[in-house]
Amino acid sequence: METFIVRIYRRIDASAGEPVGTIERVGTGERVGFCDSRELILHLLAADRPSRGTAGPAAKPEETS
């Protein structure tokens, strides 16, 4: 399970009712910003998926004798 810190800031020029802030991944310190609720949800859902190019643990080659 991933753990995140979501910081929501209010800005005068931000659209009324839309959250603006950052998402921080606990453990790595990786941060990403968002400027509306759609981006917030997309970043959280994308963080739950494995990174592209990683198919999991590498399989050990079979030994031949």
MOPAC internal coordinates of N, CA, C and O (Angstrom, degrees):
PM7 1SCF
backbone

  N    0.0000 0     0.00 0     0.00 0    0    0    0
  C    1.4406 1     0.00 0     0.00 0    1    0    0
  C    1.5213 1   108.23 1     0.00 0    2    1    0
  O    1.2310 1   120.42 1   -45.90 1    3    2    1
  N    1.3123 1   116.80 1   134.10 1    3    2    1
  C    1.4594 1   123.34 1   178.12 1    5    3    2
  C    1.5230 1   109.55 1   -86.64 1    6    5    3
  O    1.2310 1   121.00 1   -31.96 1    7    6    5
  N    1.3238 1   115.69 1   148.04 1    7    6    5
  C    1.4633 1   121.05 1   176.58 1    9    7    6
  C    1.5233 1   108.21 1  -120.88 1   10    9    7
  O    1.2310 1   120.47 1   -46.21 1   11   10    9
  N    1.3241 1   116.71 1   133.79 1   11   10    9
  C    1.4548 1   122.72 1  -177.64 1   13   11   10
  C    1.5201 1   110.44 1  -129.58 1   14   13   11
  O    1.2310 1   121.32 1   -28.09 1   15   14   13
  N    1.3226 1   115.07 1   151.91 1   15   14   13
  C    1.4578 1   122.07 1   168.98 1   17   15   14
  C    1.5216 1   105.37 1  -111.28 1   18   17   15
  O    1.2310 1   120.37 1   -58.02 1   19   18   17
  N    1.3208 1   116.90 1   121.98 1   19   18   17
  C    1.4602 1   121.57 1   179.10 1   21   19   18
  C    1.5183 1   107.25 1  -108.82 1   22   21   19
  O    1.2310 1   121.11 1   -60.54 1   23   22   21
  N    1.3325 1   115.48 1   119.46 1   23   22   21
  C    1.4624 1   121.19 1   177.55 1   25   23   22
  C    1.5144 1   107.86 1  -107.71 1   26   25   23
  O    1.2310 1   120.78 1   -54.81 1   27   26   25
  N    1.3251 1   116.12 1   125.19 1   27   26   25
  C    1.4642 1   121.25 1   179.81 1   29   27   26
  C    1.5193 1   107.99 1  -112.18 1   30   29   27
  O    1.2310 1   121.41 1   -54.59 1   31   30   29
  N    1.3328 1   114.90 1   125.41 1   31   30   29
  C    1.4593 1   122.17 1  -179.81 1   33   31   30
  C    1.5236 1   108.60 1  -114.84 1   34   33   31
  O    1.2310 1   120.57 1   -30.23 1   35   34   33
  N    1.2856 1   116.51 1   149.77 1   35   34   33
  C    1.4640 1   120.57 1   174.80 1   37   35   34
  C    1.5242 1   108.32 1  -104.91 1   38   37   35
  O    1.2310 1   120.79 1   -43.89 1   39   38   37
  N    1.3122 1   116.10 1   136.11 1   39   38   37
  C    1.4603 1   120.98 1   177.58 1   41   39   38
  C    1.5147 1   108.26 1  -123.49 1   42   41   39
  O    1.2310 1   120.96 1   -32.10 1   43   42   41
  N    1.3043 1   115.77 1   147.90 1   43   42   41
  C    1.4630 1   120.16 1  -179.86 1   45   43   42
  C    1.5242 1   110.39 1   -63.82 1   46   45   43
  O    1.2310 1   120.05 1   140.78 1   47   46   45
  N    1.3363 1   117.51 1   -39.22 1   47   46   45
  C    1.4619 1   119.90 1  -177.17 1   49   47   46
  C    1.5314 1   113.70 1   -86.01 1   50   49   47
  O    1.2310 1   120.06 1   178.05 1   51   50   49
  N    1.3239 1   117.49 1    -1.95 1   51   50   49
  C    1.4694 1   119.84 1   179.26 1   53   51   50
  C    1.5221 1   110.19 1   -74.70 1   54   53   51
  O    1.2310 1   120.90 1   -29.17 1   55   54   53
  N    1.3279 1   115.88 1   150.83 1   55   54   53
  C    1.4570 1   120.62 1   178.03 1   57   55   54
  C    1.5260 1   109.69 1   -60.18 1   58   57   55
  O    1.2310 1   120.95 1   -38.51 1   59   58   57
  N    1.3075 1   115.79 1   141.49 1   59   58   57
  C    1.4681 1   120.73 1   179.82 1   61   59   58
  C    1.5163 1   110.10 1   -60.10 1   62   61   59
  O    1.2310 1   120.64 1   -50.84 1   63   62   61
  N    1.3151 1   116.38 1   129.16 1   63   62   61
  C    1.4442 1   121.06 1   176.68 1   65   63   62
  C    1.5184 1   115.54 1    85.52 1   66   65   63
  O    1.2310 1   119.41 1   170.98 1   67   66   65
  N    1.3198 1   118.73 1    -9.02 1   67   66   65
  C    1.4655 1   120.77 1  -179.90 1   69   67   66
  C    1.5243 1   110.36 1   -94.97 1   70   69   67
  O    1.2310 1   120.03 1   -48.96 1   71   70   69
  N    1.3332 1   117.54 1   131.04 1   71   70   69
  C    1.4608 1   120.12 1   178.94 1   73   71   70
  C    1.5287 1   111.25 1   -75.97 1   74   73   71
  O    1.2310 1   120.80 1   -34.31 1   75   74   73
  N    1.3180 1   116.07 1   145.69 1   75   74   73
  C    1.4572 1   123.41 1   175.74 1   77   75   74
  C    1.5130 1   105.90 1  -132.63 1   78   77   75
  O    1.2310 1   119.77 1   -48.41 1   79   78   77
  N    1.3471 1   118.05 1   131.59 1   79   78   77
  C    1.4506 1   118.47 1   179.96 1   81   79   78
  C    1.5091 1   113.60 1   177.04 1   82   81   79
  O    1.2310 1   121.45 1    25.76 1   83   82   81
  N    1.3437 1   114.84 1  -154.24 1   83   82   81
  C    1.4614 1   121.38 1  -178.57 1   85   83   82
  C    1.5231 1   110.25 1  -132.82 1   86   85   83
  O    1.2310 1   121.54 1   -25.17 1   87   86   85
  N    1.3208 1   114.67 1   154.83 1   87   86   85
  C    1.4649 1   122.50 1   174.00 1   89   87   86
  C    1.5218 1   105.94 1  -119.71 1   90   89   87
  O    1.2310 1   120.26 1   -52.46 1   91   90   89
  N    1.3130 1   117.11 1   127.54 1   91   90   89
  C    1.4611 1   121.74 1   178.64 1   93   91   90
  C    1.5174 1   109.56 1  -117.49 1   94   93   91
  O    1.2310 1   120.84 1   -49.85 1   95   94   93
  N    1.3222 1   116.01 1   130.15 1   95   94   93
  C    1.4595 1   121.41 1   177.07 1   97   95   94
  C    1.5250 1   107.97 1   -84.68 1   98   97   95
  O    1.2310 1   120.68 1   -62.20 1   99   98   97
  N    1.3186 1   116.31 1   117.80 1   99   98   97
  C    1.4627 1   121.47 1  -179.43 1  101   99   98
  C    1.5247 1   108.70 1   -67.22 1  102  101   99
  O    1.2310 1   120.52 1   -42.99 1  103  102  101
  N    1.2926 1   116.61 1   137.01 1  103  102  101
  C    1.4573 1   121.28 1   179.63 1  105  103  102
  C    1.5164 1   111.92 1   104.28 1  106  105  103
  O    1.2310 1   120.49 1   133.64 1  107  106  105
  N    1.3310 1   116.67 1   -46.36 1  107  106  105
  C    1.4649 1   120.09 1  -179.92 1  109  107  106
  C    1.5246 1   111.67 1  -101.11 1  110  109  107
  O    1.2310 1   120.30 1   155.51 1  111  110  109
  N    1.3249 1   117.04 1   -24.49 1  111  110  109
  C    1.4587 1   120.45 1  -177.74 1  113  111  110
  C    1.5168 1   113.22 1    78.01 1  114  113  111
  O    1.2310 1   119.93 1  -175.86 1  115  114  113
  N    1.3286 1   117.74 1     4.14 1  115  114  113
  C    1.4629 1   121.74 1   179.09 1  117  115  114
  C    1.5212 1   109.22 1   -62.27 1  118  117  115
  O    1.2310 1   120.66 1   -47.41 1  119  118  117
  N    1.3388 1   116.34 1   132.59 1  119  118  117
  C    1.4708 1   120.91 1  -179.79 1  121  119  118
  C    1.5134 1   110.81 1  -124.94 1  122  121  119
  O    1.2310 1   121.55 1   -33.45 1  123  122  121
  N    1.3197 1   114.64 1   146.55 1  123  122  121
  C    1.4590 1   121.46 1   175.41 1  125  123  122
  C    1.5256 1   107.33 1  -142.34 1  126  125  123
  O    1.2310 1   120.89 1   -36.72 1  127  126  125
  N    1.3210 1   115.90 1   143.28 1  127  126  125
  C    1.4556 1   120.61 1  -179.99 1  129  127  126
  C    1.5152 1   111.96 1   -95.74 1  130  129  127
  O    1.2310 1   121.13 1   -19.87 1  131  130  129
  N    1.3328 1   115.44 1   160.13 1  131  130  129
  C    1.4652 1   121.17 1   175.28 1  133  131  130
  C    1.5207 1   108.32 1  -142.75 1  134  133  131
  O    1.2310 1   120.71 1   -26.86 1  135  134  133
  N    1.3304 1   116.25 1   153.14 1  135  134  133
  C    1.4679 1   119.51 1  -177.67 1  137  135  134
  C    1.5219 1   113.34 1  -124.82 1  138  137  135
  O    1.2310 1   120.20 1  -175.36 1  139  138  137
  N    1.3354 1   117.22 1     4.64 1  139  138  137
  C    1.4658 1   119.87 1   173.16 1  141  139  138
  C    1.5262 1   108.54 1  -162.16 1  142  141  139
  O    1.2310 1   120.68 1    -7.86 1  143  142  141
  N    1.3106 1   116.31 1   172.14 1  143  142  141
  C    1.4647 1   120.51 1  -175.89 1  145  143  142
  C    1.5239 1   112.28 1   -64.53 1  146  145  143
  O    1.2310 1   119.89 1   147.96 1  147  146  145
  N    1.3230 1   117.82 1   -32.04 1  147  146  145
  C    1.4598 1   121.46 1   178.95 1  149  147  146
  C    1.5312 1   110.33 1   -62.92 1  150  149  147
  O    1.2310 1   120.33 1   133.23 1  151  150  149
  N    1.3375 1   116.97 1   -46.77 1  151  150  149
  C    1.4658 1   120.50 1   178.98 1  153  151  150
  C    1.5255 1   111.32 1   -65.00 1  154  153  151
  O    1.2310 1   119.88 1   142.25 1  155  154  153
  N    1.3139 1   117.84 1   -37.75 1  155  154  153
  C    1.4591 1   121.71 1   178.51 1  157  155  154
  C    1.5296 1   109.96 1   -58.29 1  158  157  155
  O    1.2310 1   120.65 1   129.25 1  159  158  157
  N    1.3221 1   116.36 1   -50.75 1  159  158  157
  C    1.4650 1   121.15 1  -179.55 1  161  159  158
  C    1.5288 1   111.12 1   -64.31 1  162  161  159
  O    1.2310 1   120.13 1   136.42 1  163  162  161
  N    1.3347 1   117.35 1   -43.58 1  163  162  161
  C    1.4662 1   120.38 1  -179.31 1  165  163  162
  C    1.5287 1   111.60 1   -61.09 1  166  165  163
  O    1.2310 1   119.91 1   137.83 1  167  166  165
  N    1.3316 1   117.78 1   -42.17 1  167  166  165
  C    1.4651 1   120.86 1   179.89 1  169  167  166
  C    1.5322 1   110.84 1   -66.03 1  170  169  167
  O    1.2310 1   120.25 1   139.24 1  171  170  169
  N    1.3098 1   117.13 1   -40.76 1  171  170  169
  C    1.4646 1   119.63 1   179.72 1  173  171  170
  C    1.5244 1   111.51 1   -67.85 1  174  173  171
  O    1.2310 1   120.12 1   140.04 1  175  174  173
  N    1.3183 1   117.37 1   -39.96 1  175  174  173
  C    1.4626 1   120.48 1   178.41 1  177  175  174
  C    1.5278 1   111.21 1   -69.38 1  178  177  175
  O    1.2310 1   120.20 1   140.86 1  179  178  177
  N    1.3241 1   117.22 1   -39.14 1  179  178  177
  C    1.4631 1   120.95 1   179.38 1  181  179  178
  C    1.5186 1   110.75 1   -66.57 1  182  181  179
  O    1.2310 1   119.76 1   147.07 1  183  182  181
  N    1.3228 1   118.06 1   -32.93 1  183  182  181
  C    1.4605 1   121.47 1  -179.32 1  185  183  182
  C    1.5139 1   111.33 1   -68.48 1  186  185  183
  O    1.2310 1   120.24 1   157.09 1  187  186  185
  N    1.3284 1   117.14 1   -22.91 1  187  186  185
  C    1.4561 1   121.28 1  -178.94 1  189  187  186
  C    1.5274 1   111.93 1   -79.93 1  190  189  187
  O    1.2310 1   120.32 1   163.67 1  191  190  189
  N    1.3376 1   117.00 1   -16.33 1  191  190  189
  C    1.4619 1   121.48 1  -179.25 1  193  191  190
  C    1.5196 1   109.76 1   -90.51 1  194  193  191
  O    1.2310 1   120.17 1   -30.82 1  195  194  193
  N    1.3358 1   117.29 1   149.18 1  195  194  193
  C    1.4683 1   119.11 1   175.68 1  197  195  194
  C    1.5243 1   110.78 1   -65.54 1  198  197  195
  O    1.2310 1   120.28 1   -29.13 1  199  198  197
  N    1.3102 1   117.08 1   150.87 1  199  198  197
  C    1.4586 1   121.88 1   178.59 1  201  199  198
  C    1.5145 1   110.12 1   -63.43 1  202  201  199
  O    1.2310 1   120.68 1   -28.53 1  203  202  201
  N    1.3319 1   116.31 1   151.47 1  203  202  201
  C    1.4638 1   119.78 1   177.22 1  205  203  202
  C    1.5162 1   108.94 1   -65.84 1  206  205  203
  O    1.2310 1   121.09 1   -36.75 1  207  206  205
  N    1.2941 1   115.52 1   143.25 1  207  206  205
  C    1.4496 1   119.93 1   178.32 1  209  207  206
  C    1.5200 1   113.09 1    89.99 1  210  209  207
  O    1.2310 1   120.05 1   173.57 1  211  210  209
  N    1.3105 1   117.50 1    -6.43 1  211  210  209
  C    1.4596 1   119.73 1   176.83 1  213  211  210
  C    1.5128 1   108.19 1  -110.07 1  214  213  211
  O    1.2310 1   121.23 1   -61.77 1  215  214  213
  N    1.2894 1   115.26 1   118.23 1  215  214  213
  C    1.4563 1   120.42 1  -178.65 1  217  215  214
  C    1.5140 1   110.68 1  -105.67 1  218  217  215
  O    1.2310 1   119.99 1  -164.11 1  219  218  217
  N    1.2987 1   117.63 1    15.89 1  219  218  217
  C    1.4576 1   120.99 1  -178.81 1  221  219  218
  C    1.5161 1   109.99 1   100.46 1  222  221  219
  O    1.2310 1   120.58 1    11.73 1  223  222  221
  N    1.3144 1   116.50 1  -168.27 1  223  222  221
  C    1.4581 1   119.89 1  -178.61 1  225  223  222
  C    1.5269 1   111.78 1   -62.24 1  226  225  223
  O    1.2310 1   121.32 1   -38.69 1  227  226  225
  N    1.3112 1   115.08 1   141.31 1  227  226  225
  C    1.4693 1   119.43 1  -179.56 1  229  227  226
  C    1.5280 1   109.01 1   -70.76 1  230  229  227
  O    1.2310 1   121.42 1   -43.42 1  231  230  229
  N    1.3054 1   114.89 1   136.58 1  231  230  229
  C    1.4553 1   120.08 1   178.81 1  233  231  230
  C    1.5213 1   109.62 1   -76.71 1  234  233  231
  O    1.2310 1   120.44 1   -38.49 1  235  234  233
  N    1.3022 1   116.77 1   141.51 1  235  234  233
  C    1.4619 1   121.27 1   177.52 1  237  235  234
  C    1.5078 1   108.83 1   -77.85 1  238  237  235
  O    1.2310 1   120.41 1   -44.27 1  239  238  237
  N    1.3365 1   116.82 1   135.73 1  239  238  237
  C    1.4732 1   118.38 1   178.56 1  241  239  238
  C    1.5238 1   110.52 1   -65.84 1  242  241  239
  O    1.2310 1   121.06 1   -34.76 1  243  242  241
  N    1.3197 1   115.57 1   145.24 1  243  242  241
  C    1.4616 1   119.85 1   179.98 1  245  243  242
  C    1.5113 1   109.61 1   -73.37 1  246  245  243
  O    1.2310 1   121.26 1   -40.23 1  247  246  245
  N    1.3136 1   115.19 1   139.77 1  247  246  245
  C    1.4562 1   120.19 1   178.52 1  249  247  246
  C    1.5216 1   108.83 1   -82.17 1  250  249  247
  O    1.2310 1   121.31 1   -41.66 1  251  250  249
  N    1.3178 1   115.10 1   138.34 1  251  250  249
  C    1.4613 1   119.78 1   176.23 1  253  251  250
  C    1.5231 1   108.56 1  -114.85 1  254  253  251
  O    1.2310 1   120.69 1   -43.82 1  255  254  253
  N    1.2997 1   116.29 1   136.18 1  255  254  253
  C    1.4722 1   119.92 1   179.98 1  257  255  254
  C    1.4914 1   111.12 1  -120.06 1  258  257  255
  O    1.2310 1   120.10 1   180.00 1  259  258  257

